[in-house]
Amino acid sequence: MAILDSQGRLFGKVNILDLGAALVLLLVVGGIFLFPGTSGSSVAQIGVENKLVEVDAIVRGLTVSDPPALLKSMEDAKKVNVIIRNQPYGELDVVSVKSLPRTVAVPQPDGSVVAKPDPRPELSYTLDMLITLSGEAQVTDDGPVLGNSKVKVGTPLELEGTTYRFNAPVVGVRILDK
């Protein structure tokens, strides 16, 4: 009896093409289960420590009908929903909300320049503020990670509360000891 007959069957029983397809399928399934790759959540990283992190975010030129009421509502809420790089993270604690003055440079007769409050009336509806947020983050060798997003200076945050939703880039990150 020949190993391969005229119809392409091995030992007259199994088609060699079917055997090749079954072998490829078996290798693919075995590869998926034996070598799953590096995809998945960074939460399961071994040796990553959780620490308290404070993040400073700045808001410039936010148009609001009642700026003091917005500042008070943010301070009273104590929590804010955060979206990092278009990925919902969850809530962070509001540590502080500080209104920043709107000033204009005024040249003086002696050639110096002094910062004075901006007199334009439309700026009474414009708000600049510095917001300090706090929460637990994984601290890796590459910096703090909230959810699956690294948080560094320049990272865009979107802050959302009951009556507001605006963008604020990160201007400071501090890793605190618990």
Residue frames relative to the residue before (quaternion, step in Angstrom):
aa qw qx qy qz dx dy dz
M 1.0000 0.0000 0.0000 0.0000 0.00 0.00 0.00
A 0.4021 -0.7250 0.5143 0.2195 3.58 -0.88 0.98
I 0.5623 -0.5951 0.4531 0.3526 3.54 -1.20 0.59
L 0.7876 0.1276 -0.0453 0.6012 3.60 0.97 -0.85
D 0.2366 -0.7928 0.5436 0.1413 3.61 -0.63 1.06
S 0.7415 -0.4367 0.2891 0.4194 3.59 -1.34 0.01
Q 0.6906 0.4549 -0.2817 0.4866 3.64 1.17 -0.39
G 0.5720 -0.6350 0.3600 0.3742 3.62 1.24 0.24
R 0.4851 0.6489 -0.4502 0.3754 3.58 1.17 0.53
L 0.4095 -0.6904 0.5485 0.2343 3.51 -1.10 0.83
F 0.8358 -0.0430 -0.0456 0.5454 3.60 -0.68 1.15
G 0.6348 -0.5778 0.3168 0.4034 3.58 1.17 0.65
K 0.6931 0.4873 -0.2797 0.4515 3.64 1.18 0.08
V 0.8138 0.2056 -0.0731 0.5386 3.66 0.79 -1.01
N 0.4164 -0.6896 0.5363 0.2519 3.55 -0.93 0.97
I 0.4966 -0.6938 0.4387 0.2822 3.57 -0.85 1.01
L 0.6231 0.5287 -0.3433 0.4630 3.64 1.09 -0.61
D 0.6398 0.5077 -0.3220 0.4788 3.60 1.00 -0.76
L 0.6396 0.5206 -0.3202 0.4662 3.57 1.01 -0.82
G 0.6500 0.5135 -0.3122 0.4652 3.62 0.97 -0.81
A 0.6594 0.5001 -0.3072 0.4698 3.61 0.97 -0.86
A 0.6542 0.5014 -0.3157 0.4700 3.60 0.97 -0.80
L 0.6400 0.5219 -0.3223 0.4627 3.59 1.03 -0.75
V 0.6451 0.5029 -0.3172 0.4799 3.63 0.97 -0.82
L 0.6513 0.5139 -0.3082 0.4657 3.60 0.94 -0.88
L 0.6512 0.5102 -0.3075 0.4703 3.58 0.96 -0.83
L 0.6568 0.5028 -0.3082 0.4700 3.61 0.98 -0.80
V 0.6440 0.5156 -0.3245 0.4628 3.61 0.97 -0.79
V 0.6749 0.4771 -0.2971 0.4782 3.60 0.84 -0.93
G 0.6489 0.5066 -0.3184 0.4700 3.60 0.95 -0.79
G 0.6548 0.5196 -0.3094 0.4534 3.59 1.00 -0.80
I 0.6304 0.5334 -0.3347 0.4539 3.58 1.03 -0.73
F 0.7470 0.4084 -0.2274 0.4727 3.58 0.86 -0.90
L 0.7069 0.4570 -0.2760 0.4639 3.61 1.01 -0.68
F 0.7854 0.1573 -0.0705 0.5945 3.61 1.10 -0.71
P 0.0771 -0.8631 0.4967 0.0490 3.62 0.38 1.17
G 0.5193 -0.6533 0.4239 0.3519 3.65 1.15 -0.25
T 0.5947 -0.5940 0.4261 0.3346 3.53 -1.34 -0.20
S 0.4218 0.7010 -0.4876 0.3049 3.62 1.16 0.21
G 0.5220 0.6206 -0.4793 0.3355 3.52 -1.28 0.37
S 0.7093 -0.4736 0.3356 0.4000 3.51 -1.33 0.00
S 0.4449 -0.6709 0.5207 0.2843 3.54 -1.14 0.62
V 0.4439 0.6991 -0.4472 0.3380 3.59 1.29 -0.03
A 0.7085 0.4784 -0.2601 0.4489 3.56 1.04 -0.74
Q 0.3715 0.7369 -0.4957 0.2706 3.59 1.20 0.29
I 0.3633 -0.7268 0.5453 0.2057 3.52 -0.97 0.90
G 0.8029 0.2776 -0.2147 0.4819 3.55 -1.00 0.82
V 0.5361 0.5959 -0.4227 0.4230 3.59 1.23 0.20
E 0.2630 -0.7973 0.5343 0.0986 3.51 -0.81 1.08
N 0.3199 -0.7215 0.5784 0.2062 3.60 -1.06 0.75
K 0.0335 0.7874 -0.6127 0.0593 3.55 -0.91 1.00
L 0.5527 -0.5759 0.4843 0.3582 3.51 -1.33 0.33
V 0.0755 -0.7996 0.5957 -0.0055 3.57 -0.84 1.03
E 0.1721 -0.7456 0.6332 0.1166 3.56 -1.08 0.80
V 0.1192 -0.7864 0.6059 0.0168 3.53 -0.95 1.02
D 0.1996 -0.7542 0.6155 0.1119 3.57 -0.89 0.99
A 0.0360 -0.7791 0.6259 -0.0073 3.56 -0.91 0.98
I 0.2273 -0.7824 0.5685 0.1143 3.55 -1.01 0.81
V 0.1520 -0.7519 0.6373 0.0733 3.52 -1.12 0.84
R 0.0189 -0.8031 0.5952 -0.0189 3.57 -0.76 1.03
G 0.8640 0.1360 -0.1114 0.4719 3.52 -0.98 0.95
L 0.3064 0.7425 -0.5355 0.2607 3.61 1.04 0.68
T 0.2699 -0.7723 0.5563 0.1458 3.59 -0.67 1.10
V 0.0710 0.7911 -0.5910 0.1405 3.54 -0.64 1.26
S 0.4790 -0.6782 0.4686 0.3017 3.60 -0.96 0.76
D 0.7966 0.0891 -0.0384 0.5966 3.61 1.11 -0.65
P 0.2169 -0.8312 0.4973 0.1210 3.63 0.21 1.24
P 0.6636 0.4948 -0.3477 0.4403 3.68 0.80 -0.76
A 0.6363 0.5274 -0.3350 0.4524 3.61 1.04 -0.69
L 0.6346 0.5151 -0.3321 0.4709 3.60 1.03 -0.74
L 0.6399 0.5205 -0.3245 0.4629 3.58 0.94 -0.86
K 0.6746 0.4924 -0.2926 0.4657 3.58 0.92 -0.93
S 0.6605 0.5048 -0.3243 0.4515 3.62 0.91 -0.80
M 0.6418 0.5086 -0.3310 0.4689 3.61 1.05 -0.69
E 0.6634 0.4946 -0.3067 0.4703 3.59 0.96 -0.83
D 0.6773 0.5003 -0.2920 0.4535 3.59 0.98 -0.83
A 0.6388 0.5531 -0.3327 0.4187 3.61 1.02 -0.75
K 0.2165 -0.8257 0.4869 0.1853 3.61 1.12 -0.71
K 0.7663 0.2050 -0.1446 0.5914 3.64 1.23 -0.21
V 0.0672 -0.7759 0.6265 0.0323 3.52 -1.22 0.59
N 0.4180 -0.6733 0.5458 0.2721 3.57 -1.08 0.74
V 0.1527 -0.8097 0.5654 0.0376 3.56 -0.89 0.96
I 0.1080 -0.7415 0.6600 0.0537 3.52 -1.10 0.87
I 0.1165 -0.8053 0.5809 0.0219 3.58 -0.65 1.15
R 0.8334 -0.0995 0.0125 0.5435 3.59 -0.62 1.17
N 0.6923 -0.5087 0.2459 0.4489 3.55 0.90 1.07
Q 0.5931 0.5143 -0.3807 0.4887 3.61 1.22 0.47
P 0.4010 -0.7189 0.5025 0.2644 3.63 -0.57 1.05
Y 0.2217 -0.7849 0.5678 0.1118 3.58 -0.86 0.97
G 0.5501 -0.5509 0.4485 0.4390 3.57 0.74 -1.04
E 0.7000 -0.4631 0.3417 0.4229 3.54 -1.16 -0.59
L 0.1115 -0.7345 0.6640 0.0852 3.50 -1.28 0.65
D 0.5047 -0.6324 0.4931 0.3197 3.56 -1.20 0.54
V 0.3404 -0.7003 0.5880 0.2190 3.54 -1.13 0.75
V 0.2360 -0.7893 0.5555 0.1126 3.57 -0.47 1.23
S 0.7845 -0.1666 0.1251 0.5841 3.58 0.89 -0.92
V 0.1471 -0.7336 0.6563 0.0977 3.50 -1.33 0.51
K 0.0236 -0.8191 0.5712 -0.0479 3.56 -0.55 1.18
S 0.3424 -0.7294 0.5588 0.1963 3.56 -0.78 1.06
L 0.2458 -0.7664 0.5787 0.1316 3.56 -0.94 0.92
P 0.4718 -0.6932 0.4582 0.2949 3.61 -0.88 0.84
R 0.3337 -0.6935 0.5999 0.2187 3.56 -1.20 0.65
T 0.0286 0.8228 -0.5635 0.0683 3.56 -0.46 1.19
V 0.2233 -0.7296 0.6289 0.1495 3.50 -1.37 0.28
A 0.4553 -0.6747 0.5094 0.2792 3.58 -1.08 0.74
V 0.0910 -0.7963 0.5979 0.0101 3.57 -0.77 1.11
P 0.3233 -0.7470 0.5426 0.2077 3.61 -0.63 1.08
Q 0.2968 -0.7548 0.5648 0.1525 3.55 -1.05 0.81
P 0.6637 -0.5251 0.3474 0.4038 3.61 -1.19 0.43
D 0.6855 0.4795 -0.2995 0.4588 3.61 1.09 -0.59
G 0.6278 -0.5647 0.3259 0.4253 3.61 1.28 0.09
S 0.5679 0.5815 -0.3945 0.4287 3.61 1.22 -0.16
V 0.3246 -0.7186 0.5808 0.2021 3.54 -1.32 0.24
V 0.1056 -0.7880 0.6061 0.0230 3.56 -0.95 0.98
A 0.3807 -0.7009 0.5545 0.2374 3.58 -1.06 0.80
K 0.0230 -0.7911 0.6102 -0.0340 3.57 -0.77 1.10
P 0.6039 -0.5433 0.4133 0.4115 3.64 -1.14 0.46
D 0.4828 -0.6711 0.4853 0.2847 3.54 -0.98 0.90
P 0.3119 -0.8065 0.4736 0.1672 3.64 -0.58 1.11
R 0.4573 0.7047 -0.4579 0.2909 3.63 1.18 -0.16
P 0.4674 -0.7226 0.4320 0.2699 3.63 -0.72 1.00
E 0.6215 0.5611 -0.3574 0.4136 3.62 1.06 -0.61
L 0.5981 0.5826 -0.3652 0.4116 3.60 1.18 -0.34
S 0.5038 0.6203 -0.4481 0.4009 3.59 1.21 -0.02
Y 0.6927 0.4160 -0.2678 0.5248 3.59 1.30 -0.21
T 0.6300 0.5083 -0.3263 0.4881 3.57 1.27 0.19
L 0.1310 -0.8180 0.5600 0.0120 3.55 -0.88 1.01
D 0.0823 -0.7259 0.6806 0.0553 3.52 -1.12 0.87
M 0.1162 0.8112 -0.5660 0.0899 3.61 -0.84 0.87
L 0.2929 -0.7040 0.6216 0.1797 3.49 -1.37 0.47
I 0.1035 -0.8040 0.5855 0.0061 3.57 -0.66 1.16
T 0.1579 -0.7661 0.6170 0.0860 3.55 -0.92 0.96
L 0.0948 -0.7958 0.5980 -0.0050 3.57 -0.71 1.18
S 0.1309 -0.7982 0.5861 0.0469 3.56 -1.14 0.64
G 0.2343 0.7652 -0.5804 0.1505 3.55 -1.12 0.70
E 0.6081 -0.5371 0.4418 0.3829 3.53 -1.38 0.14
A 0.0261 0.7867 -0.6154 0.0412 3.56 -0.97 0.91
Q 0.4645 -0.6163 0.5461 0.3260 3.52 -1.25 0.47
V 0.1878 -0.7783 0.5898 0.1052 3.56 -0.85 0.92
T 0.0811 -0.7968 0.5988 -0.0052 3.54 -0.49 1.26
D 0.6991 -0.4281 0.3440 0.4579 3.56 -1.29 -0.06
D 0.7009 0.4616 -0.2479 0.4840 3.56 1.21 -0.56
G 0.7090 -0.4298 0.2549 0.4976 3.61 1.25 0.11
P 0.7003 -0.4673 0.3304 0.4267 3.58 -1.32 -0.02
V 0.1492 -0.7716 0.6158 0.0556 3.54 -1.15 0.78
L 0.1121 -0.7611 0.6374 0.0436 3.57 -0.79 1.10
G 0.7826 0.0499 -0.0938 0.6134 3.57 -0.53 1.16
N 0.6943 -0.3846 0.3134 0.5214 3.57 -0.55 -1.17
S 0.6015 0.5684 -0.3465 0.4418 3.58 1.24 0.38
K 0.4116 -0.6765 0.5527 0.2596 3.54 -0.96 0.91
V 0.1810 -0.7710 0.6029 0.0965 3.55 -1.04 0.82
K 0.1345 0.7709 -0.6014 0.1611 3.52 -0.57 1.26
V 0.6735 -0.4466 0.3673 0.4606 3.56 -1.28 0.16
G 0.7603 0.3262 -0.2768 0.4888 3.55 -0.83 1.06
T 0.5096 0.6416 -0.4263 0.3833 3.59 1.23 -0.25
P 0.3544 -0.7439 0.5166 0.2325 3.65 -0.76 0.93
L 0.1111 -0.7639 0.6339 0.0478 3.56 -0.92 0.99
E 0.1674 -0.7250 0.6515 0.1482 3.53 -1.23 0.50
L 0.1653 -0.8020 0.5719 0.0497 3.56 -0.66 1.16
E 0.0328 -0.8130 0.5802 -0.0366 3.54 -0.87 1.01
G 0.0136 -0.7744 0.6322 -0.0187 3.53 -1.01 0.95
T 0.7676 -0.3589 0.2457 0.4708 3.57 -1.22 -0.30
T 0.8180 0.2007 -0.0918 0.5312 3.61 1.02 -0.72
Y 0.7605 0.3153 -0.1931 0.5338 3.61 1.17 0.20
R 0.0385 0.7453 -0.6656 0.0043 3.50 -1.39 0.40
F 0.2181 0.7782 -0.5562 0.1933 3.58 -0.51 1.16
N 0.4962 -0.6491 0.4999 0.2875 3.54 -1.35 0.35
A 0.0302 0.7812 -0.6222 0.0410 3.54 -1.15 0.71
P 0.2863 -0.7665 0.5441 0.1857 3.62 -0.58 1.05
V 0.5206 -0.6256 0.4878 0.3157 3.55 -1.20 0.63
V 0.1123 -0.8010 0.5864 0.0448 3.59 -0.92 0.97
G 0.8074 0.0654 -0.0504 0.5842 3.59 1.25 -0.13
V 0.0598 -0.7737 0.6304 0.0201 3.58 -1.10 0.78
R 0.0202 -0.7869 0.6165 -0.0154 3.57 -0.89 1.00
I 0.2284 -0.7424 0.6164 0.1291 3.56 -0.93 0.97
L 0.1572 -0.8155 0.5555 0.0411 3.56 -0.58 1.20
D 0.4234 -0.6390 0.5629 0.3091 3.54 -1.21 0.47
K 0.5500 -0.6610 0.4064 0.3089 3.55 -0.93 0.92
